[in-house]
């Protein structure tokens, strides 16, 4: 999904549509934040029952299945750790 958002953002930039470009950039960062939240929950639920359908896989396996490498997951987790009141500024 992020690839599509980035493609749309690039198109908006070509069309000089600043409002659309900013809206898509916001969508992208919110998606990364949510990915980080999910990634963190995988780590916490490694030895417990999880609401996420991991089918007994490790966090790394789940992320790989989703096409997310460890460095991207780590960056997303950092974004997820930003307090809500600072993130929404």
TARADA-V127823 format. One line per field, one symbol per residue. ss: DSSP state (@ for helix, = for strand, . for the rest). phi: phi as a letter, one per 40 degrees, with the letter a starting at -180 (. if undefined). burial: + if it has 24 or more other ideal C-beta (glycine too) atoms within 12 Angstrom, else -. A space follows every 10 residues. Layout:
ss: ???
phi: ???
burial: ???
This chain:
ss: .@@@@@@@@@ @@@@...@@@ @@@@@@@@@@ @@@@@@@@@@ @@@@...... ........@@ @@@@@....@ @@@@@@@@@@ ...@@@@..
phi: .ccccccccc cccccfcccc cccccccccc cccccccccc ccccbdbbcb ccccfgccdc ccccccgbcc cccccccccc ccddccccc
burial: -+------+- ---------- ---+---+++ +++-++++++ -++------- -+-+----+- -++----+-- --+--++-++ ---------
